[in-house]
Amino acid sequence: MSNNHINRVSLGGLLITLGIIYGDIGTSPLYVMKAITGTGAIEADVVLGGISCVFWTLTLQTTFKYVILTLRADNNGEGGIFSLYTLVRKLSPKLIIPALIGGAALLADGIITPPISISSAVEGLRIFNPSIPTVPITIAIITLIFAFQRLGTNVVGRSFGPIMLVWFTMLAVLGLGHLINDLRPLAAINPYYA
């Protein structure tokens, strides 16, 4: 079987991928930073440490887990952790347990991440209305998203890709706007702060 379809990259494909995968990566640092800084006084070292942890976690996780391991796991054109599990199972029965743990972690992440991401976003509305009922709104949004997800990955990606492009563009513009005024957050690239 030819794997030429894997090597083809297009702007449309990248936009669909952005809608499928990267929504989580774009929202997770927001609630992580909220948890790190808390509600008290914010210290510069805490912020730099938090940014450094987010930066290095995303960099190392993306590089090692996805680029080095998961993307190389090609099982007849299929990829991902379950493809890796299938390939590992064929290679060595001893590696089944780590592969099962990886699959379980993927499923757990798929269950816990959407409610955390959505509830964090909805809680942001409390700035404007402190009495807003966040739990029912979160449940309604999750229900709509999972109902929409039944239409397939391609439809979800095509629908959310442009939204995520706008979201990441907004994050970049706002971030660069603040970074121009103060370059100190760039120090977080140094893993010392993590």
BELSUL-V122440 format. One record per residue. N is the residue number from 0. SS is DSSP state (alpha for helix, beta for strand, coil for the rest). PSI is psi as a letter, one per 20 degrees, with the letter a starting at -180 (* if undefined). Layout:
# BELSUL-V122440
N:SS:PSI, N:SS:PSI
This chain:
# BELSUL-V122440
0:coil:p, 1:coil:q, 2:coil:k, 3:alpha:h, 4:alpha:h, 5:alpha:h, 6:alpha:i, 7:coil:p, 8:coil:p, 9:coil:r, 10:alpha:h, 11:alpha:g, 12:alpha:g, 13:alpha:h, 14:alpha:g, 15:alpha:g, 16:alpha:h, 17:alpha:g, 18:alpha:h, 19:alpha:g, 20:coil:g, 21:alpha:i, 22:alpha:h, 23:alpha:g, 24:alpha:h, 25:alpha:h, 26:alpha:h, 27:alpha:g, 28:alpha:h, 29:alpha:g, 30:alpha:h, 31:alpha:g, 32:alpha:h, 33:alpha:g, 34:alpha:h, 35:alpha:g, 36:alpha:h, 37:coil:b, 38:coil:i, 39:coil:a, 40:coil:p, 41:coil:p, 42:coil:q, 43:alpha:g, 44:alpha:h, 45:alpha:g, 46:alpha:g, 47:alpha:g, 48:alpha:g, 49:alpha:g, 50:alpha:g, 51:alpha:g, 52:alpha:g, 53:alpha:g, 54:alpha:g, 55:alpha:h, 56:alpha:g, 57:alpha:g, 58:alpha:g, 59:alpha:g, 60:alpha:g, 61:alpha:g, 62:alpha:g, 63:alpha:g, 64:alpha:g, 65:alpha:g, 66:alpha:g, 67:alpha:g, 68:alpha:f, 69:alpha:g, 70:alpha:h, 71:alpha:i, 72:coil:n, 73:coil:o, 74:beta:n, 75:coil:l, 76:coil:i, 77:beta:q, 78:coil:a, 79:coil:a, 80:alpha:h, 81:alpha:h, 82:alpha:g, 83:alpha:g, 84:alpha:g, 85:alpha:g, 86:alpha:g, 87:alpha:g, 88:alpha:h, 89:alpha:h, 90:alpha:g, 91:coil:p, 92:alpha:h, 93:alpha:h, 94:alpha:j, 95:alpha:g, 96:alpha:g, 97:alpha:h, 98:alpha:g, 99:alpha:h, 100:alpha:g, 101:alpha:g, 102:alpha:g, 103:alpha:h, 104:alpha:h, 105:alpha:g, 106:alpha:g, 107:alpha:g, 108:alpha:h, 109:alpha:h, 110:alpha:g, 111:alpha:h, 112:alpha:g, 113:alpha:g, 114:alpha:h, 115:alpha:g, 116:alpha:g, 117:alpha:g, 118:alpha:h, 119:alpha:g, 120:alpha:g, 121:alpha:h, 122:alpha:h, 123:alpha:h, 124:alpha:i, 125:alpha:i, 126:alpha:h, 127:coil:h, 128:coil:n, 129:coil:i, 130:coil:j, 131:coil:p, 132:coil:n, 133:alpha:h, 134:alpha:g, 135:alpha:h, 136:alpha:g, 137:alpha:g, 138:alpha:g, 139:alpha:g, 140:alpha:g, 141:alpha:g, 142:alpha:g, 143:alpha:g, 144:alpha:g, 145:alpha:h, 146:alpha:h, 147:alpha:h, 148:alpha:h, 149:coil:h, 150:coil:i, 151:coil:q, 152:alpha:h, 153:alpha:g, 154:alpha:g, 155:alpha:g, 156:alpha:g, 157:alpha:h, 158:alpha:g, 159:alpha:i, 160:alpha:g, 161:alpha:h, 162:alpha:g, 163:alpha:h, 164:alpha:g, 165:alpha:g, 166:alpha:g, 167:alpha:h, 168:alpha:g, 169:alpha:g, 170:alpha:g, 171:alpha:g, 172:alpha:g, 173:alpha:g, 174:alpha:g, 175:alpha:h, 176:alpha:g, 177:alpha:h, 178:alpha:h, 179:alpha:h, 180:alpha:h, 181:coil:o, 182:alpha:i, 183:alpha:h, 184:alpha:h, 185:alpha:h, 186:alpha:h, 187:alpha:i, 188:alpha:h, 189:coil:o, 190:coil:i, 191:coil:g, 192:coil:h, 193:coil:*
